[in-house]
């Protein structure tokens, strides 16, 4: 039986585990709740369905080639597996973007507040000097 290289499997496991972990964290923080629930369900069921689906493949074909050939032939299970992985990829991007944005905002907000205060002080000083000049 031909299989994908070990490095591909390691990246796949990291991808699935990372998506599951970020979905749980997002659910706990009450962010993107519908995406989080569906991501948790799909990150558990998709690898299982994909494994069970690839058992039926011929011996000289790896899992990915078999999945794409069956998708091309119109297998609904193969299309579901592919679309589930695509959804997990998009949701992982949304979770990373959401967490990064929240961290960025939390770090930039105090700086922006200080800059705004400095600009207001500068504006008041300029306004006072303008009045004195008149």
Z-matrix of the N, CA and C atoms (Angstrom, degrees):
N
C 1 1.450
C 2 1.529 1 108.96
N 3 1.314 2 116.94 1 127.32
C 4 1.459 3 123.00 2 179.32
C 5 1.527 4 108.11 3 -86.32
N 6 1.327 5 116.04 4 138.78
C 7 1.457 6 120.26 5 179.89
C 8 1.524 7 109.47 6 -134.14
N 9 1.295 8 115.38 7 166.77
C 10 1.465 9 121.38 8 176.71
C 11 1.522 10 109.70 9 -70.90
N 12 1.339 11 118.48 10 156.96
C 13 1.467 12 120.78 11 177.76
C 14 1.529 13 112.07 12 -61.85
N 15 1.306 14 115.16 13 156.88
C 16 1.465 15 121.49 14 -178.48
C 17 1.518 16 111.89 15 -60.81
N 18 1.322 17 117.66 16 -36.72
C 19 1.469 18 120.71 17 -179.67
C 20 1.528 19 111.22 18 -62.75
N 21 1.322 20 117.19 19 -35.70
C 22 1.469 21 120.27 20 177.41
C 23 1.524 22 109.76 21 -66.58
N 24 1.321 23 116.88 22 -41.12
C 25 1.464 24 120.15 23 179.07
C 26 1.522 25 111.51 24 -66.14
N 27 1.327 26 117.04 25 -37.09
C 28 1.466 27 120.15 26 178.05
C 29 1.524 28 110.24 27 -64.98
N 30 1.336 29 116.88 28 -44.82
C 31 1.469 30 120.26 29 177.54
C 32 1.529 31 111.02 30 -62.36
N 33 1.330 32 116.62 31 -37.93
C 34 1.466 33 120.74 32 179.53
C 35 1.531 34 111.04 33 -64.95
N 36 1.314 35 116.78 34 -44.77
C 37 1.464 36 120.70 35 -179.99
C 38 1.533 37 110.31 36 -65.24
N 39 1.332 38 116.93 37 -40.66
C 40 1.466 39 120.22 38 177.42
C 41 1.529 40 110.40 39 -63.94
N 42 1.320 41 116.77 40 -40.54
C 43 1.463 42 121.79 41 178.62
C 44 1.530 43 110.86 42 -62.10
N 45 1.315 44 117.22 43 -48.82
C 46 1.466 45 121.13 44 -178.68
C 47 1.524 46 110.40 45 -66.65
N 48 1.331 47 117.61 46 -45.31
C 49 1.469 48 121.12 47 -179.46
C 50 1.531 49 110.69 48 -65.40
N 51 1.328 50 117.13 49 -40.62
C 52 1.467 51 120.45 50 177.93
C 53 1.510 52 112.13 51 -64.03
N 54 1.328 53 116.73 52 -42.05
C 55 1.462 54 120.07 53 178.16
C 56 1.524 55 110.60 54 -64.38
N 57 1.324 56 116.38 55 -43.10
C 58 1.459 57 120.14 56 178.80
C 59 1.531 58 111.15 57 -63.03
N 60 1.311 59 116.75 58 -44.92
C 61 1.464 60 120.79 59 -179.38
C 62 1.530 61 111.36 60 -64.19
N 63 1.324 62 117.30 61 -46.52
C 64 1.467 63 119.77 62 179.92
C 65 1.523 64 112.03 63 -67.08
N 66 1.333 65 117.24 64 -32.50
C 67 1.464 66 119.80 65 176.79
C 68 1.525 67 110.58 66 -67.26
N 69 1.329 68 116.99 67 -40.01
C 70 1.462 69 120.05 68 177.79
C 71 1.527 70 110.51 69 -65.90
N 72 1.334 71 116.43 70 -43.78
C 73 1.468 72 120.55 71 178.29
C 74 1.526 73 110.40 72 -62.40
N 75 1.316 74 116.94 73 -42.53
C 76 1.461 75 120.63 74 179.03
C 77 1.522 76 111.00 75 -64.21
N 78 1.313 77 116.52 76 -36.69
C 79 1.460 78 120.50 77 178.13
C 80 1.523 79 110.90 78 -67.67
N 81 1.313 80 117.22 79 -41.11
C 82 1.464 81 121.34 80 179.17
C 83 1.527 82 110.54 81 -64.89
N 84 1.319 83 117.12 82 -38.60
C 85 1.477 84 121.27 83 -178.98
C 86 1.520 85 113.08 84 -83.29
N 87 1.324 86 118.00 85 3.46
C 88 1.467 87 123.77 86 -179.49
C 89 1.526 88 112.33 87 59.02
N 90 1.309 89 116.35 88 44.63
C 91 1.469 90 121.86 89 176.24
C 92 1.519 91 108.82 90 -121.96
N 93 1.307 92 116.82 91 135.79
C 94 1.461 93 123.24 92 176.94
C 95 1.528 94 111.30 93 50.19
N 96 1.304 95 117.11 94 50.69
C 97 1.464 96 122.54 95 -173.45
C 98 1.535 97 112.83 96 -58.23
N 99 1.351 98 120.55 97 -48.68
C 100 1.474 99 118.34 98 -179.67
C 101 1.534 100 112.43 99 -61.50
N 102 1.337 101 116.62 100 -40.84
C 103 1.462 102 119.63 101 177.17
C 104 1.526 103 110.60 102 -63.60
N 105 1.323 104 116.48 103 -38.88
C 106 1.466 105 120.79 104 -176.88
C 107 1.523 106 110.88 105 -65.57
N 108 1.322 107 117.48 106 -47.07
C 109 1.464 108 119.62 107 -179.35
C 110 1.525 109 111.38 108 -61.94
N 111 1.314 110 116.24 109 -46.92
C 112 1.460 111 119.23 110 -179.46
C 113 1.528 112 111.07 111 -65.97
N 114 1.315 113 117.28 112 -36.22
C 115 1.467 114 120.45 113 178.00
C 116 1.525 115 111.60 114 -66.55
N 117 1.316 116 116.94 115 -38.77
C 118 1.466 117 119.95 116 177.61
C 119 1.524 118 110.29 117 -63.25
N 120 1.321 119 116.13 118 -45.79
C 121 1.466 120 120.13 119 -179.64
C 122 1.528 121 110.69 120 -64.16
N 123 1.332 122 116.58 121 -47.07
C 124 1.470 123 119.60 122 -177.07
C 125 1.527 124 112.77 123 -70.79
N 126 1.323 125 117.67 124 -32.80
C 127 1.466 126 118.16 125 -179.41
C 128 1.527 127 111.51 126 -71.62
N 129 1.315 128 117.37 127 -18.66
C 130 1.465 129 120.38 128 174.74
C 131 1.526 130 111.13 129 -90.40
N 132 1.338 131 117.36 130 -44.76
C 133 1.469 132 120.05 131 -173.45
C 134 1.523 133 114.25 132 -82.01
N 135 1.327 134 118.46 133 -33.58
C 136 1.462 135 119.99 134 -175.57
C 137 1.527 136 113.05 135 -62.12
N 138 1.337 137 120.21 136 -47.27
C 139 1.464 138 117.85 137 177.20
C 140 1.538 139 112.97 138 -61.85
N 141 1.337 140 116.68 139 -35.61
C 142 1.466 141 119.32 140 178.39
C 143 1.521 142 111.35 141 -66.14
N 144 1.323 143 116.41 142 -45.65
C 145 1.459 144 120.34 143 179.14
C 146 1.529 145 110.24 144 -64.91
N 147 1.341 146 116.18 145 -41.19
C 148 1.463 147 119.91 146 178.23
C 149 1.520 148 112.33 147 -62.77
N 150 1.330 149 116.57 148 -39.80
C 151 1.464 150 120.39 149 178.17
C 152 1.527 151 110.56 150 -64.36
N 153 1.332 152 116.03 151 -47.65
C 154 1.460 153 119.49 152 179.99
C 155 1.525 154 111.50 153 -64.38
N 156 1.320 155 116.63 154 -34.22
C 157 1.457 156 120.79 155 -179.88
C 158 1.528 157 111.63 156 -71.43
N 159 1.325 158 117.00 157 -34.56
C 160 1.465 159 119.34 158 -176.91
C 161 1.527 160 113.01 159 -81.33
N 162 1.318 161 117.95 160 -6.91
C 163 1.466 162 120.32 161 176.99
C 164 1.523 163 110.68 162 -63.71
N 165 1.314 164 117.10 163 -33.12
C 166 1.467 165 122.34 164 -175.17
C 167 1.528 166 113.59 165 -80.73
N 168 1.311 167 119.04 166 -0.61
C 169 1.466 168 121.60 167 -174.69
C 170 1.532 169 111.16 168 -73.05
N 171 1.341 170 116.15 169 156.87
C 172 1.473 171 119.78 170 175.62
C 173 1.527 172 111.01 171 -66.16
N 174 1.325 173 117.06 172 161.88
C 175 1.464 174 121.57 173 -174.46
C 176 1.524 175 113.48 174 -69.16
N 177 1.313 176 118.73 175 -29.60
C 178 1.462 177 120.80 176 -174.71
C 179 1.528 178 113.62 177 -94.21
N 180 1.336 179 118.02 178 12.64
C 181 1.469 180 122.34 179 -177.46
C 182 1.529 181 108.19 180 -122.24
N 183 1.355 182 116.03 181 133.87
C 184 1.466 183 117.93 182 176.80
C 185 1.531 184 110.47 183 -81.95
N 186 1.323 185 115.73 184 174.48
C 187 1.464 186 121.46 185 -172.32
C 188 1.523 187 113.20 186 -63.04
N 189 1.331 188 115.92 187 -43.54
C 190 1.462 189 120.33 188 -176.58
C 191 1.525 190 112.08 189 -68.99
N 192 1.316 191 116.52 190 -42.44
C 193 1.467 192 120.69 191 177.85
C 194 1.518 193 110.30 192 -63.11
N 195 1.315 194 116.22 193 -41.21
C 196 1.463 195 120.67 194 178.90
C 197 1.526 196 110.89 195 -64.06
N 198 1.323 197 116.52 196 -42.68
C 199 1.464 198 120.33 197 179.72
C 200 1.527 199 110.71 198 -61.29
N 201 1.333 200 117.23 199 -46.78
C 202 1.467 201 119.88 200 -178.84
C 203 1.525 202 112.14 201 -68.40
N 204 1.323 203 117.52 202 -36.73
C 205 1.469 204 118.89 203 178.24
C 206 1.529 205 110.51 204 -67.04
N 207 1.332 206 117.36 205 -38.64
C 208 1.458 207 119.88 206 178.09
C 209 1.529 208 111.71 207 -70.85
N 210 1.324 209 116.62 208 -33.60
C 211 1.467 210 119.67 209 174.44
C 212 1.515 211 110.31 210 -63.12
N 213 1.324 212 115.85 211 -42.09
C 214 1.459 213 120.89 212 -179.97
C 215 1.525 214 110.65 213 -64.06
N 216 1.338 215 116.37 214 -31.58
C 217 1.463 216 120.66 215 178.43
C 218 1.524 217 112.60 216 -81.24
N 219 1.338 218 117.60 217 -7.40
C 220 1.459 219 121.28 218 174.71
C 221 1.513 220 115.17 219 94.98
N 222 1.321 221 117.70 220 20.97
C 223 1.463 222 120.60 221 178.58
C 224 1.529 223 109.38 222 -70.72
N 225 1.329 224 115.98 223 123.17
C 226 1.460 225 120.28 224 -178.46
C 227 1.523 226 111.83 225 -66.65
N 228 1.314 227 117.30 226 -32.73
C 229 1.460 228 119.89 227 178.56
C 230 1.521 229 110.55 228 -66.69
N 231 1.323 230 117.39 229 -42.62
C 232 1.460 231 121.00 230 178.25
C 233 1.523 232 110.89 231 -64.70
N 234 1.318 233 116.93 232 -40.24
C 235 1.469 234 120.72 233 177.84
C 236 1.528 235 109.82 234 -64.88
N 237 1.337 236 117.49 235 -40.73
C 238 1.464 237 120.99 236 177.68
C 239 1.531 238 110.90 237 -62.44
N 240 1.322 239 117.45 238 -43.75
C 241 1.471 240 120.99 239 179.96
C 242 1.522 241 109.98 240 -62.72
N 243 1.332 242 117.20 241 -44.71
C 244 1.460 243 120.76 242 179.94
C 245 1.531 244 111.19 243 -64.19
N 246 1.327 245 117.24 244 -45.90
C 247 1.464 246 120.69 245 -179.00
C 248 1.537 247 111.17 246 -66.75
N 249 1.320 248 117.15 247 -33.42
C 250 1.465 249 120.18 248 176.89
C 251 1.519 250 110.96 249 -65.30
N 252 1.339 251 115.75 250 -42.91
C 253 1.462 252 118.40 251 177.38
C 254 1.525 253 111.53 252 -66.03
N 255 1.311 254 116.70 253 -37.94
C 256 1.460 255 120.34 254 176.65
C 257 1.526 256 110.55 255 -63.05
N 258 1.333 257 117.43 256 -42.89
C 259 1.460 258 121.36 257 177.21
C 260 1.530 259 110.65 258 -61.65
N 261 1.324 260 117.19 259 -43.52
C 262 1.464 261 120.60 260 179.48
C 263 1.523 262 111.09 261 -62.81
N 264 1.324 263 117.17 262 -37.26
C 265 1.459 264 120.70 263 177.99
C 266 1.528 265 110.91 264 -65.32
N 267 1.324 266 116.58 265 -44.74
C 268 1.471 267 120.63 266 179.29
C 269 1.529 268 110.48 267 -65.97
N 270 1.337 269 116.93 268 -43.13
C 271 1.463 270 118.85 269 -179.63
C 272 1.525 271 111.30 270 -67.13
N 273 1.326 272 118.07 271 -34.26
C 274 1.466 273 120.18 272 175.18
C 275 1.524 274 110.08 273 -61.80
N 276 1.324 275 116.68 274 -42.50
C 277 1.459 276 120.44 275 176.32
C 278 1.514 277 112.01 276 -61.89
N 279 1.338 278 117.08 277 -41.00
C 280 1.472 279 120.34 278 178.56
C 281 1.523 280 111.46 279 -66.02
N 282 1.331 281 116.99 280 -41.08
C 283 1.467 282 120.00 281 179.51
C 284 1.519 283 110.66 282 -65.03
N 285 1.324 284 116.44 283 -43.42
C 286 1.467 285 119.64 284 179.87
C 287 1.522 286 109.97 285 -65.52
N 288 1.331 287 116.29 286 -43.90
C 289 1.461 288 120.09 287 179.65
C 290 1.528 289 110.79 288 -63.48
N 291 1.337 290 117.27 289 -42.27
C 292 1.461 291 121.01 290 -179.67
C 293 1.511 292 111.93 291 -64.65
N 294 1.323 293 117.49 292 -44.00
C 295 1.462 294 120.53 293 -179.99
C 296 1.519 295 110.95 294 -68.63
N 297 1.320 296 117.43 295 -40.07
C 298 1.454 297 121.01 296 179.49
C 299 1.521 298 110.21 297 -65.91
N 300 1.326 299 116.56 298 -41.68
C 301 1.456 300 120.65 299 179.73
C 302 1.528 301 110.54 300 -63.74
N 303 1.325 302 116.57 301 -42.70
C 304 1.469 303 119.62 302 179.60
C 305 1.524 304 110.95 303 -64.29
N 306 1.322 305 117.65 304 -42.20
C 307 1.463 306 121.03 305 178.62
C 308 1.522 307 110.16 306 -65.66
N 309 1.326 308 115.97 307 -42.24
C 310 1.454 309 120.09 308 -179.69
C 311 1.525 310 111.01 309 -63.38
N 312 1.320 311 116.18 310 -43.63
C 313 1.464 312 120.15 311 179.52
C 314 1.523 313 110.33 312 -64.87
N 315 1.335 314 116.89 313 -41.90
C 316 1.465 315 118.85 314 -178.91
C 317 1.520 316 111.94 315 -65.42
N 318 1.319 317 117.84 316 -29.19
C 319 1.463 318 120.29 317 178.56
C 320 1.526 319 111.90 318 -85.62
N 321 1.326 320 116.69 319 -33.69
C 322 1.455 321 119.74 320 -177.24
C 323 1.527 322 113.09 321 -82.31
N 324 1.322 323 117.74 322 -25.95
C 325 1.454 324 120.07 323 -176.08
C 326 1.529 325 112.95 324 -58.95
N 327 1.337 326 119.79 325 -48.58
C 328 1.468 327 118.63 326 178.17
C 329 1.534 328 112.47 327 -61.90
N 330 1.338 329 116.37 328 -37.06
C 331 1.469 330 119.15 329 178.29
C 332 1.522 331 110.62 330 -65.38
N 333 1.324 332 116.75 331 -43.09
C 334 1.462 333 120.50 332 179.91
C 335 1.527 334 110.65 333 -65.29
N 336 1.327 335 116.58 334 -35.25
C 337 1.458 336 120.46 335 178.16
C 338 1.528 337 110.44 336 -64.36
N 339 1.339 338 116.97 337 -42.09
C 340 1.463 339 121.18 338 178.92
C 341 1.528 340 110.52 339 -65.83
N 342 1.322 341 116.31 340 -42.17
C 343 1.471 342 119.93 341 179.18
C 344 1.523 343 110.09 342 -63.20
N 345 1.343 344 116.50 343 -42.58
C 346 1.454 345 120.30 344 179.06
C 347 1.529 346 110.76 345 -62.31
N 348 1.335 347 116.64 346 -41.90
C 349 1.468 348 120.53 347 178.64
C 350 1.522 349 110.34 348 -63.52
N 351 1.332 350 117.82 349 -41.10
C 352 1.467 351 120.86 350 178.39
C 353 1.520 352 110.87 351 -64.80
N 354 1.330 353 117.05 352 -39.07
C 355 1.461 354 119.86 353 179.31
C 356 1.524 355 111.32 354 -67.66
N 357 1.335 356 115.92 355 -39.22
C 358 1.465 357 118.71 356 177.89
C 359 1.517 358 111.00 357 -64.89
N 360 1.326 359 117.65 358 -41.43
C 361 1.467 360 121.09 359 178.14
C 362 1.521 361 109.09 360 -63.39
N 363 1.322 362 116.69 361 -43.82
C 364 1.461 363 120.89 362 179.33
C 365 1.527 364 110.44 363 -63.23
N 366 1.312 365 117.25 364 -39.85
C 367 1.454 366 121.63 365 179.66
C 368 1.538 367 110.38 366 -65.43
N 369 1.330 368 116.56 367 -41.13
C 370 1.470 369 120.65 368 178.74
C 371 1.523 370 110.98 369 -65.42
N 372 1.321 371 116.76 370 -40.25
C 373 1.460 372 120.57 371 179.71
C 374 1.530 373 109.31 372 -64.70
N 375 1.325 374 117.17 373 -44.31
C 376 1.457 375 119.98 374 178.97
C 377 1.523 376 111.18 375 -63.78
N 378 1.339 377 116.38 376 -38.39
C 379 1.458 378 120.70 377 179.75
C 380 1.538 379 110.40 378 -65.50
N 381 1.338 380 117.61 379 -41.14
C 382 1.463 381 121.43 380 178.75
C 383 1.518 382 111.32 381 -65.60
N 384 1.316 383 116.83 382 -41.60
C 385 1.467 384 119.18 383 -179.47
C 386 1.523 385 110.79 384 -68.50
N 387 1.314 386 116.15 385 -31.74
C 388 1.465 387 120.38 386 177.06
C 389 1.522 388 110.59 387 -66.04
N 390 1.330 389 116.16 388 -42.42
C 391 1.469 390 120.71 389 179.54
C 392 1.519 391 110.72 390 -65.11
N 393 1.330 392 116.51 391 -40.03
C 394 1.459 393 120.05 392 179.81
C 395 1.525 394 110.89 393 -68.19
N 396 1.301 395 117.09 394 -32.58
C 397 1.459 396 119.97 395 -179.51
C 398 1.520 397 111.50 396 -70.64
N 399 1.313 398 115.68 397 -28.38
C 400 1.488 399 120.17 398 -179.10
C 401 1.476 400 107.92 399 -78.37
